[in-house]
Every structure is written in structure tokens, then in C-alpha cells.
């Protein structure tokens, strides 16, 4: 199903993923700076495609400001509540990137102490057939693993790829063989235009920046960059065993606890660090 994601009321850059893809519940693109945001019940993946920005949060693992630079990954496990500040680097205010919001497993969402991980490097994945750059930001694929971002039990199947296309370059894979039989897969275009070949219906679809596609895991995934500097994200994971409810960057499997969790997360003060 082809979709343009719906915007969140509180932040127009945040788009809800409906239905969810594995544990992925929302995507922020383009990334917003100069914000202070509370999170709970979520992992927050931040990736910069270019530029740099300052990251600070209320976890004990990030006691000082962190300079997040191009092609680096930030992974915040918000657990029962954390606050994040992102603001422009004084020497570089051209940061471009995105965030993915990932629901925590039910037994961690309201009890786990928050922790932050930072990876200064991403994992290059082999793609010998075509002229593309395929990078693994989180997870494990094709014998490669992002060791700097440990995943909790119940999230080991999760993965996030970013693919840069040169003009007319292609990427092909069999989702069931590459990702797993029951993995749900989503494709989001961050820049340029991507052509998606649908062998089942003998047709092609053209996705532009900001468009999203839920991919049928039974079909080969055949992508082609149409214009220079095209980029897309491919992400996926096993479906959640129970539904999730999202309000103001707070996620819970229990809607009755959602309002209480939102207020608790607002009480966390990043400025106290």
C-alpha cells in the first residue's frame, strides 16, 4: 500500500506510521532542531545525512553535550521517561536527517531506566550487483551487525537500512530471505525519486521524497534511483504482539496509563545535567 504519512498534531514533522511496521510507530522528517522533547516507552533513532547538531538528554549515559555529526547514529532508549534537547551546532547549522520512533517491548516500556547509545560509524553492507551505497544503522543483516547499538530482547529482529542511489542505480533483494518470513517492511524516501518494481502486478511505482510504502514481504524488492542523490530508508521488524498507543512522543500498550506517563515524562528535566 502506497501512503503519504499523516502528520502528528504536536510536531508537523512527525508522521504516524499507520498501521505500524513491526515496532515502528512514527517517523520525523525533516529532523527538527531547537526543541526539547520528552519521550517514554520508545527507542528514538536519530540519523544525520549531512551537517551536525548538538544532542543532550536526561540519561546518565549522556552527561555532557554530544556533537552528532553526518553519518552518525543516536539511539535513545527512553524507557520510563527521558527528555531530549537537539540544537544547531554553532559552527554548522545545516543539519539534515530524520528520526524513527520505535515502540519498546511491553515489559520495558514503563520500568526501564533510560539509556543513550551513540555510534560514530555505520556498517557498510555488500551490494555487488549495483551501484548503490547500502548501510546498516541498527540490527543485523547479511552477516554484518551494528555492535554499537545493542538491542533489547524482543527487538533482535529489528533493522534499519539507508540506501544512497546514483542515477539509474538499483537495489534488489528477496525480503523473506534477507529479513525473515514474518518481518514487516517499510520504505520511506528521504530525497530524490525511487522507482519500485512490482513484479506481482507487473507495474512500477514512483515514490518521491516524503512518500512511504508498505512492502509485501512475499515479493522481491526491486528499487531504482531515478534522479541524482536519491535516498531511501528500509526498516522492518516482527509485528508487535499487542497494539500501541501514542501521545506526545509517549508510547504505551495500555491506553489507561498513557496520560499518567505523559505527565511523568514531562517532569524529567534535562537542564539539571
C-alpha positions, -999 to 999 in steps of 0.1 A, spaced: 0 0 0 14 34 -10 10 61 16 18 97 24 22 96 61 -2 116 83 13 144 104 13 145 142 -6 174 158 22 183 182 50 183 156 42 186 119 75 170 110 64 138 129 45 113 108 25 85 123 31 50 107 -4 35 104 -6 6 105 27 2 124 56 -16 106 69 -41 132 76 -19 163 80 13 143 53 38 152 64 72 138 90 90 116 102 125 119 115 141 86 130 165 81 146 165 116 137 194 138 163 212 159 159 238 187 135 215 205 132 200 240 110 169 238 100 142 264 99 106 253 87 74 271 81 38 260 101 44 229 135 40 213 144 71 193 168 65 163 183 98 151 204 98 119 221 128 102 225 126 65 246 158 65 257 186 88 259 183 126 239 192 157 242 191 195 224 164 213 217 164 251 194 142 271 185 134 307 201 99 308 231 93 329 249 79 298 249 114 281 261 137 309 275 162 285 266 177 252 272 153 223 282 165 189 262 144 164 278 146 130 269 134 95 265 97 91 264 91 128 236 73 148 220 82 181 198 55 198 179 67 229 161 40 249 137 63 267 122 36 290 100 52 317 109 87 306 137 109 292 139 144 278 160 153 247 174 186 235 186 190 200 200 223 188 221 236 160 259 234 160 273 269 163 297 261 135 273 243 113 235 249 111 228 228 81 218 195 98 196 173 77 183 139 88 155 120 103 142 102 134 124 69 138 103 62 169 102 25 179 79 10 205 97 -8 233 86 -43 243 57 -42 268 78 -54 298 103 -25 293 81 4 283 73 17 318 100 3 340 134 5 322 158 33 332 166 54 301 200 50 284 216 65 253 239 49 228 260 67 201 276 51 171 302 72 153 302 47 124 277 28 104 280 -6 88 286 -9 51 267 -38 35 278 -56 4 257 -49 -27 280 -61 -55 254 -61 -83 246 -25 -84 260 10 -79 244 19 -46 257 25 -11 238 3 15 244 10 52 231 -7 83 222 17 111 206 -7 136 203 -45 137 219 -74 120 218 -84 83 238 -105 58 264 -115 84 270 -79 95 259 -63 128 258 -28 143 276 -36 175 275 0 189 237 -2 192 227 -31 214 190 -42 210 168 -54 239 154 -89 240 123 -89 219 138 -64 194 166 -86 179 148 -89 145 146 -51 140 167 -35 113 171 -1 96 189 4 63 197 36 44 204 34 7 221 61 -15 214 57 -52 234 71 -81 213 79 -112 197 47 -125 215 26 -99 195 -3 -85 190 -24 -53 174 -58 -53 168 -83 -26 144 -111 -15 128 -98 17 119 -132 31 155 -145 26 172 -112 37 149 -101 65 128 -131 76 95 -147 66 73 -128 90 91 -94 91 70 -64 81 89 -40 58 85 -3 52 102 20 26 105 58 30 121 82 5 140 110 21 153 126 -11 150 124 -48 128 98 -65 128 60 -63 111 36 -88 97 5 -72 91 -25 -95 60 -46 -85 65 -80 -102 33 -94 -88 11 -68 -106 36 -62 -135 38 -25 -128 61 2 -114 55 28 -87 74 61 -84 79 74 -49 91 110 -42 106 125 -11 82 121 19 63 91 5 60 58 22 54 23 10 44 -9 30 61 -37 11 46 -72 5 72 -95 20 63 -122 -5 76 -102 -34 112 -93 -44 122 -58 -35 135 -40 -67 144 -3 -63 160 21 -88 171 57 -82 156 79 -109 173 112 -102 207 120 -87 212 119 -49 181 98 -43 179 81 -8 155 59 10 152 41 43 142 5 46 131 -6 80 113 -36 95 107 -60 123 83 -86 137 48 -73 144 40 -63 179 21 -89 199 -2 -62 213 -14 -27 200 4 5 209 -10 39 217 10 71 211 5 105 226 30 134 226 60 111 220 49 87 247 40 51 237 22 25 258 5 -8 254 -21 4 280 -41 34 270 -53 39 306 -17 46 316 -9 69 287 -19 102 303 -1 95 335 30 85 316 29 117 296 28 139 327 56 119 344 79 122 313 74 160 313 87 162 349 122 149 338 145 179 335 174 178 310 186 211 323 196 196 356 225 178 340 
